[in-house]
Amino acid sequence: MPVSVHHPASSVRQLCVRLAAINRSGKRLLMCVADGVALPLCLVLAMMVITGGMPPWPAALLLTALSISALSMASLYGAALRQLEQRTLFLAGMALGAAIVALYLLTRDGAAARIPGPVLAMYWPLAMLYLIASRAGMRALLRSLLHHQVPPPTDAASRGLPDFALEQLLGRAPVQPDSALFARCVRGKNVLVTGAGGSIGSELCRQIASLAPRCLHLIDHSEFALYTIAQELRARWPQLVLHAHLGSVCSERMLERVMDGAAIHTIYHAAAYKHVSIVETNMVEGLRNNVVGARNVANAAARHGVHTCVLVSSDKAVRPSTIMGASKRLSELVFQAAQDEGASVTTFSMVRFGNVLGSSGSVVPLFRQQLQQGGPLTITDAAMERYFMLIPEAAQLVIQAGAMAEGGEVFVLDMGAPLRIVDLARRMIALAGLTERTPRNPQGDIDIRYVGLCPGEKLQEELLIADGATPSRHPRILCMKEQALPAAQLDQYLELLLVACASNDRWLIEAMLKTIITEFTPQTGVRATDSEAALRRLRVPPLAAVPPVAVHAS
């Protein structure tokens, strides 16, 4: 039978990593406690060398208190160990000397409580030797940990940050689902989720699995993400019939293999590239994945007689100013055209999210990471505000939208008033047990730094392109039909967009996007006249839009 061997060195190293991961306030407290133990021992050693006896404890405690106060005034506890300077140690030595002189003057008239001058003279070098050795040792340890890239614990509690519920950041009560709507398109049905390994897709899978579907199909192009969510679902719902398919929605053949004979009833299309900066600099792949993927899913749904097909979209699709936003608006146009074509039994609809708290790449994980590193929290602009929702709210919105859809609607959640990003940052600082460093509070723990707007970034986002949203069967979910394009015309323009993508000509790509999405405002300044020039270059007739169609509450 194998015997596990405990390695003390490994345990000590793990302890050191834990200590290194403590936040700044915790480290200050830890150093004060350590000094509160070590400094009296320095005095005891000096007393035993000089007199052979023990110091009077009232005077010893007073000296310890004076020493720690003096060292604190010299900013020894406020200095980062990895950047500890000689000047700080010099000031600490001067402050310690002042504390010794103060004790000598305070106790010189009390013979019983008096510490002899020679003892105090020896105490100073012993205490300084301890302070220098302890700080130098800790600094060497920290540098060693960094040099060997020992990964710090990633959970907030072990890093000194208390865990907190995302609901505490929301500023409103979470929206509860309507149980009658929730299971309508799922219970006893064959369901397909694309992008199943992502933040939204994985939560969709959890919610669906809890509603007892007949069979759940997952698609994701990330092997690890697909493996992770599949393992979790099988562990939590052992009776669930689950099929995990590795592949991209850009592959029509893969979609055909998945759906052929599977009798899929409901599709939730969550597969997309969503990081604005990445898609902006990789526009061809971003458009291909988001737009071609949406078209492939819509076509497959129509061919195989899928009953309900829901697209996960974004508020960045409204009057887009980035390639990612434009790609999501194009995805919406694809689903709207599929509905208006009327050639299948499929009901197509879309849901538009605000910012989803805690999703990958969102501001909350970024702020948490910055808090763990001691700050600063970086914000683009003090006036920036966003609509926020929780991951479960997002998944529930998608499922309920499919149950309410009559065809072609855009559904949005009533998320209340938008929240300023700086207020969100301050809530996270407070919930972490820290304070913001400001001119009025220079001793605070965390700075907030404003870094300026990124290209295409808006101060405020919108949820709907036009007014006229109507209530749905859920009191906190609104719906609307927005401007669409005829399916044949959209297909023509998408083919031309793919030709532009194949050329990798940014101007031509953005001009084509501007042609299709007239409200698109690209960062390179493509104008309507450029759009017309691109059409002439490709010999395309002018674009004619279909007016919006009113949607009534059902």
C-alpha positions in Angstrom: 0.0 0.0 0.0 1.5 3.3 -1.0 2.4 5.6 1.8 2.1 9.4 1.3 5.2 11.3 2.5 4.7 14.7 3.9 7.5 17.1 2.9 8.0 19.9 5.5 9.8 22.1 2.9 6.8 21.9 0.6 4.4 22.8 3.4 6.6 25.8 4.4 6.7 26.9 0.8 2.9 26.7 0.5 2.6 28.7 3.7 4.9 31.3 2.3 2.8 31.5 -0.9 -0.3 32.0 1.2 1.4 34.7 3.2 2.6 36.4 0.1 -1.0 36.4 -1.3 -2.4 38.3 1.7 -3.6 41.8 0.7 -1.8 45.0 1.8 -3.8 45.7 4.9 -3.4 42.1 6.1 0.4 42.3 5.6 0.6 45.5 7.6 -1.3 43.8 10.5 0.9 40.7 10.2 4.1 42.8 10.4 2.9 44.7 13.4 2.0 41.5 15.2 5.4 40.0 14.3 7.2 43.1 15.6 5.1 43.1 18.7 6.5 39.7 19.5 10.1 40.1 18.3 11.0 43.5 19.7 10.3 42.5 23.4 12.6 39.5 22.7 15.3 41.9 21.5 15.0 43.8 24.8 15.1 40.6 26.9 18.3 39.6 25.1 19.9 42.9 25.7 18.9 42.9 29.4 20.2 39.4 29.9 23.6 40.3 28.3 24.0 43.5 30.3 22.4 42.6 33.7 21.7 38.9 33.6 18.1 39.5 34.6 14.7 40.2 33.0 13.4 43.7 32.1 10.5 45.2 34.0 7.5 44.2 31.9 5.6 47.5 32.2 8.6 49.3 30.7 9.1 46.6 28.2 5.5 46.8 27.0 5.8 50.6 26.9 9.0 50.4 24.8 7.3 48.0 22.4 4.3 50.3 21.9 6.6 53.3 21.4 8.8 51.4 19.0 5.9 50.2 16.8 4.3 53.7 16.8 7.6 55.2 15.8 8.1 52.7 13.0 4.6 53.3 11.8 5.2 57.0 11.7 8.4 56.3 9.7 6.2 54.5 7.1 7.9 51.2 7.6 4.5 49.4 7.6 3.2 51.3 4.6 6.2 50.4 2.4 6.0 47.5 0.0 8.5 44.8 0.9 9.6 44.3 -2.7 10.4 48.0 -3.0 11.8 48.6 0.5 14.4 51.4 0.3 17.4 52.3 2.4 15.8 55.7 3.1 12.9 53.9 4.7 15.2 51.8 6.9 17.2 55.0 7.8 14.0 56.8 8.9 12.9 53.7 10.8 16.3 53.6 12.7 15.9 57.3 13.6 12.3 56.8 14.7 13.4 53.8 16.9 16.1 55.8 18.5 13.6 58.6 19.3 11.3 56.0 20.9 14.2 54.7 23.1 15.1 58.3 24.2 11.4 58.9 24.9 11.2 55.8 27.1 14.4 56.7 29.0 13.0 60.2 29.7 9.6 58.8 30.8 11.1 56.2 33.2 14.3 57.8 34.6 12.6 58.8 37.9 11.1 55.4 38.6 13.8 53.1 39.7 11.6 50.0 39.8 10.3 50.4 36.3 13.5 51.8 34.8 15.5 50.1 32.1 19.2 50.8 32.4 20.7 53.0 29.7 23.3 50.4 28.5 20.4 48.0 28.0 18.6 50.5 25.8 21.8 51.2 24.0 22.1 47.5 23.1 18.4 47.2 22.3 18.7 49.6 19.4 21.2 47.6 17.3 19.5 44.3 18.1 16.1 45.7 17.1 17.5 47.2 13.9 19.3 44.0 13.1 15.9 42.1 13.5 14.0 44.7 11.4 16.6 44.6 8.5 16.9 40.8 8.6 13.2 40.2 8.7 12.4 42.6 5.9 15.3 41.4 3.7 14.3 37.8 4.2 10.7 38.5 3.3 11.8 40.5 0.3 14.1 37.6 -0.9 11.2 35.2 -0.4 8.8 37.3 -2.5 11.4 37.7 -5.2 12.0 34.0 -5.2 8.3 33.2 -5.5 8.0 35.6 -8.4 11.2 34.3 -10.1 9.9 30.7 -10.0 6.5 31.8 -11.0 4.7 30.0 -8.2 1.1 30.6 -9.0 -0.8 32.4 -6.2 -4.1 31.0 -5.1 -6.9 32.2 -7.4 -9.8 32.2 -5.0 -10.7 35.5 -3.4 -10.7 34.2 0.1 -7.2 32.8 0.0 -5.9 36.1 -1.6 -7.4 38.0 1.3 -10.5 39.2 -0.6 -13.7 38.1 0.9 -16.1 36.4 -1.4 -19.3 38.2 -2.2 -22.4 37.5 -4.3 -22.7 39.3 -7.6 -26.2 40.3 -6.6 -24.6 42.8 -4.2 -23.2 44.7 -7.2 -26.4 44.8 -9.2 -28.2 47.5 -7.2 -31.6 45.8 -7.8 -33.4 42.6 -7.0 -32.7 39.8 -9.6 -35.6 39.2 -12.0 -37.3 35.9 -11.4 -38.4 33.6 -14.2 -42.0 32.8 -15.0 -42.2 29.0 -14.3 -44.9 28.5 -16.9 -42.8 30.0 -19.6 -39.5 28.6 -18.4 -40.0 24.9 -19.3 -42.2 25.3 -22.4 -39.5 24.8 -25.1 -37.3 22.5 -23.0 -39.0 19.9 -20.9 -39.2 16.6 -22.8 -37.7 18.2 -25.9 -34.4 17.7 -27.8 -32.4 20.9 -27.3 -29.2 22.2 -28.9 -27.0 24.8 -27.4 -24.1 26.3 -29.5 -21.2 27.9 -27.7 -22.1 25.6 -24.8 -18.7 26.0 -23.1 -18.9 29.8 -22.7 -20.2 31.8 -19.7 -23.7 32.2 -21.1 -23.8 28.9 -22.9 -22.7 26.9 -19.9 -25.3 28.5 -17.7 -27.9 27.9 -20.4 -27.0 24.2 -20.2 -27.3 24.1 -16.4 -30.8 25.7 -16.6 -31.9 23.4 -19.4 -30.6 20.3 -17.6 -32.6 21.2 -14.5 -35.8 21.3 -16.6 -35.6 17.6 -17.7 -35.1 17.8 -21.5 -35.4 14.6 -23.5 -31.9 15.1 -24.8 -29.3 17.9 -24.7 -26.8 18.5 -27.5 -23.8 20.8 -26.9 -21.6 22.4 -29.6 -18.3 24.2 -28.9 -15.1 24.7 -30.8 -13.0 24.7 -27.5 -12.2 21.1 -26.5 -11.5 22.1 -22.9 -14.6 24.2 -22.5 -16.8 21.5 -24.0 -15.2 18.8 -21.8 -15.6 21.0 -18.6 -19.3 21.7 -19.1 -20.1 18.1 -20.2 -18.3 16.7 -17.1 -20.2 19.0 -14.8 -23.6 18.2 -16.4 -23.0 14.5 -16.2 -22.0 14.7 -12.5 -25.0 16.9 -11.5 -27.6 15.2 -13.7 -26.6 11.5 -14.1 -29.8 10.7 -15.9 -29.4 13.4 -18.5 -29.0 12.2 -22.1 -26.1 14.3 -23.3 -24.2 14.6 -26.6 -21.1 16.8 -26.7 -20.1 17.8 -30.3 -16.7 19.4 -30.9 -16.7 21.8 -33.8 -17.5 25.3 -35.1 -20.9 26.6 -36.3 -19.0 28.0 -39.3 -19.0 24.4 -40.6 -22.3 23.5 -42.3 -21.2 19.9 -42.5 -20.7 19.7 -38.8 -24.1 21.2 -38.1 -25.7 18.7 -40.6 -24.0 15.8 -38.8 -25.3 17.0 -35.4 -28.9 17.6 -36.5 -29.4 14.8 -39.0 -31.9 12.5 -37.3 -31.7 14.3 -34.0 -35.2 15.8 -34.2 -34.0 19.0 -32.5 -36.9 21.0 -31.2 -35.1 24.1 -29.8 -31.8 25.8 -30.6 -30.2 28.4 -28.4 -27.4 30.0 -30.5 -24.8 31.4 -28.1 -21.6 30.8 -30.1 -19.9 34.1 -30.9 -16.8 36.1 -30.5 -17.7 38.9 -28.1 -14.5 40.7 -27.1 -14.6 44.1 -28.8 -10.9 44.7 -29.0 -10.1 41.2 -30.3 -12.8 41.3 -33.0 -11.7 44.8 -34.0 -8.2 43.7 -34.8 -9.3 40.3 -36.2 -12.3 41.5 -38.1 -12.4 38.9 -40.8 -12.5 36.0 -38.4 -14.9 37.9 -36.1 -17.4 38.5 -39.0 -17.0 34.9 -40.2 -17.6 33.3 -36.9 -20.5 35.6 -35.8 -22.3 36.2 -39.1 -21.6 33.1 -41.1 -22.1 31.0 -37.9 -25.6 32.6 -37.4 -26.5 32.1 -41.0 -25.5 28.4 -40.9 -27.5 27.8 -37.7 -30.6 29.6 -39.1 -30.4 27.6 -42.3 -29.9 24.3 -40.5 -32.9 25.1 -38.2 -35.1 25.8 -41.2 -34.0 22.7 -43.1 -34.6 20.4 -40.2 -37.9 21.8 -39.1 -36.7 23.1 -35.7 -39.6 24.6 -33.8 -37.7 27.4 -31.9 -34.4 29.1 -32.7 -33.1 31.9 -30.4 -30.1 34.1 -31.1 -28.1 35.5 -28.2 -27.2 39.1 -29.2 -25.8 42.2 -27.5 -26.7 45.8 -26.7 -23.6 46.6 -28.8 -25.7 45.7 -31.9 -27.7 48.9 -31.4 -26.2 51.7 -33.6 -22.9 49.8 -33.6 -19.6 51.6 -33.5 -17.3 48.5 -33.5 -16.9 45.5 -35.7 -18.1 43.2 -32.9 -21.3 45.3 -32.6 -21.8 45.3 -36.4 -21.4 41.5 -36.5 -24.1 41.0 -33.9 -26.4 43.4 -35.7 -25.8 41.4 -38.9 -26.6 38.2 -37.0 -29.9 39.7 -35.9 -30.6 40.6 -39.5 -29.9 37.0 -40.5 -32.5 35.7 -38.0 -35.0 38.4 -38.9 -34.7 37.5 -42.6 -35.0 33.8 -41.8 -38.3 34.6 -40.1 -39.7 36.9 -42.7 -38.8 34.4 -45.5 -41.6 32.2 -44.0 -40.3 29.1 -45.8 -40.1 26.9 -42.6 -42.0 26.1 -39.4 -39.2 27.6 -37.3 -39.9 30.6 -35.0 -36.8 32.8 -35.0 -36.2 35.4 -32.3 -33.4 37.3 -30.6 -32.4 38.4 -27.1 -30.3 41.4 -26.5 -28.1 41.4 -23.4 -26.6 44.2 -21.4 -23.3 43.6 -19.7 -23.4 40.2 -17.9 -21.8 40.3 -14.5 -19.2 37.7 -14.0 -19.0 36.4 -17.6 -15.6 35.8 -19.1 -14.0 39.0 -20.2 -16.4 41.2 -18.3 -15.5 44.0 -15.9 -16.1 42.1 -12.7 -13.4 39.5 -13.2 -11.0 42.2 -14.3 -11.7 44.3 -11.2 -11.3 41.3 -9.0 -7.9 40.5 -10.5 -6.8 44.1 -10.1 -8.0 44.1 -6.5 -6.0 40.9 -5.8 -2.9 42.7 -7.3 -3.4 45.7 -5.1 -4.9 48.0 -7.8 -5.3 50.2 -9.5 -8.8 49.6 -10.9 -8.8 50.9 -14.4 -11.8 52.7 -15.8 -12.1 54.4 -19.2 -14.3 57.4 -18.1 -16.0 58.5 -15.0 -19.2 59.1 -16.8 -19.3 55.6 -18.4 -22.4 53.6 -17.5 -23.8 50.2 -18.5 -26.9 48.1 -18.1 -26.0 45.0 -16.0 -27.6 41.6 -15.6 -26.6 38.3 -13.9 -25.6 35.2 -15.7 -28.7 33.3 -14.5 -30.9 36.2 -15.6 -29.3 36.1 -19.0 -29.9 32.4 -19.4 -33.4 32.6 -18.2 -34.1 35.5 -20.6 -33.0 33.3 -23.5 -35.2 30.4 -22.5 -38.3 32.5 -21.8 -37.9 34.5 -25.0 -38.1 31.2 -27.0 -41.3 30.4 -25.2 -42.9 33.8 -25.9 -41.6 34.4 -29.5 -44.1 34.6 -32.3 -41.4 35.3 -34.9 -38.8 38.0 -35.5 -38.9 39.8 -32.2 -36.1 41.2 -30.2 -36.4 40.6 -26.5 -34.7 42.7 -23.8 -34.7 42.5 -20.0 -35.8 45.5 -18.0 -32.6 45.9 -16.1 -33.6 49.1 -14.3 -31.4 52.2 -14.5 -27.9 51.9 -15.9 -25.0 51.7 -13.4 -21.9 53.9 -13.6 -18.8 51.7 -13.9 -17.0 53.8 -11.3 -19.8 53.1 -8.8 -19.5 49.4 -9.5 -15.7 49.7 -8.9 -16.3 51.4 -5.6 -18.8 48.8 -4.5 -16.3 46.1 -5.2 -13.6 47.9 -3.3 -16.0 48.2 -0.3 -17.2 44.6 -0.5 -13.5 43.5 -0.5 -13.0 45.2 2.8 -10.8 47.9 1.3 -11.0 51.6 0.8 -10.4 53.8 -2.2 -7.3 56.0 -2.2 -8.2 59.6 -2.9 -6.8 63.0 -2.1 -9.1 63.0 1.0 -8.0 59.5 1.9 -4.4 59.2 0.9 -3.9 56.1 3.1 -6.6 54.2 1.2 -5.8 50.8 -0.2 -6.9 51.0 -3.9 -6.5 53.6 -6.6 -9.1 54.2 -9.4 -7.4 55.2 -12.6 -9.1 56.7 -15.6 -7.4 55.5 -18.9 -9.6 57.0 -21.6 -12.2 55.6 -24.0 -11.1 52.7 -26.3 -11.8 53.1 -30.0 -15.5 52.6 -30.7 -16.4 52.6 -27.0 -19.5 54.5 -26.0 -20.2 56.2 -22.7 -23.8 54.8 -22.7 -25.2 51.8 -24.5 -28.8 51.4 -25.8 -31.0 48.3 -25.8 -33.4 49.1 -28.7 -32.9 50.8 -32.1 -36.3 52.6 -32.0 -39.0 53.4 -29.5 -42.1 51.4 -29.3 -41.2 48.3 -27.2 -44.1 46.5 -25.7 -44.5 44.4 -22.6 -44.4 40.6 -23.1 -46.0 37.9 -21.0 -43.3 38.4 -18.5 -43.6 41.8 -16.7 -39.8 42.5 -16.8 -39.2 41.4 -20.4 -39.9 43.8 -23.3 -40.1 42.9 -27.0 -40.1 44.7 -30.3 -39.7 44.1 -34.1 -37.1 46.2 -35.6 -36.0 47.2 -39.1 -35.2 44.2 -41.3 -34.0 43.4 -44.8 -35.5 41.1 -47.4 -33.8 37.7 -47.3 -32.7 37.6 -50.9 -31.2 41.1 -50.7 -29.4 40.2 -47.4 -28.0 37.1 -48.9 -26.6 39.1 -51.8 -25.0 41.6 -49.5 -23.6 38.9 -47.2 -21.9 37.2 -50.2 -20.4 40.5 -51.1 -19.2 41.1 -47.6 -17.5 37.7 -47.7 -15.8 38.7 -50.9 -14.6 41.9 -49.1 -13.4 39.7 -46.2 -11.5 37.5 -48.6 -9.6 40.6 -49.8 -8.8 41.6 -46.2 -9.4 45.2 -47.3 -10.5 47.0 -44.2 -12.0 49.9 -46.1 -14.0 47.7 -48.3 -15.2 45.6 -45.4 -16.3 48.6 -43.4 -17.9 50.2 -46.4 -20.0 47.0 -47.0 -20.9 47.0 -43.3 -22.0 50.6 -43.6 -24.1 49.7 -46.7 -25.9 46.9 -44.9 -26.2 48.7 -41.5 -26.7 52.4 -42.2 -26.4 53.3 -38.5 -22.9 51.7 -38.3 -20.2 54.3 -37.4 -16.8 52.6 -38.0 -13.7 54.1 -36.3 -11.9 54.6 -39.6 -14.5 57.2 -40.6 -16.1 55.4 -43.6 -19.0 57.6 -44.8 -22.1 57.1 -46.8 -20.4 58.2 -49.9 -17.7 55.6 -49.3 -20.4 53.0 -49.0 -21.8 54.1 -52.4 -18.4 53.9 -53.9 -17.9 50.4 -52.6 -21.3 49.4 -54.2 -20.3 50.9 -57.5 -17.0 49.0 -57.3 -18.9 45.8 -56.7 -21.7 46.8 -59.1 -24.4 46.5 -56.5 -27.8 48.3 -56.7 -28.9 50.7 -53.8 -30.1 49.1 -50.6 -33.8 49.3 -49.8 -34.9 48.7 -46.2 -38.1 47.3 -44.9 -39.9 49.5 -42.3 -40.3 48.2 -38.8 -43.2 46.1 -37.9 -45.1 46.7 -34.7 -45.3 43.9 -32.2 -48.1 43.7 -29.7 -48.1 42.2 -26.3 -49.4 38.7 -26.2 
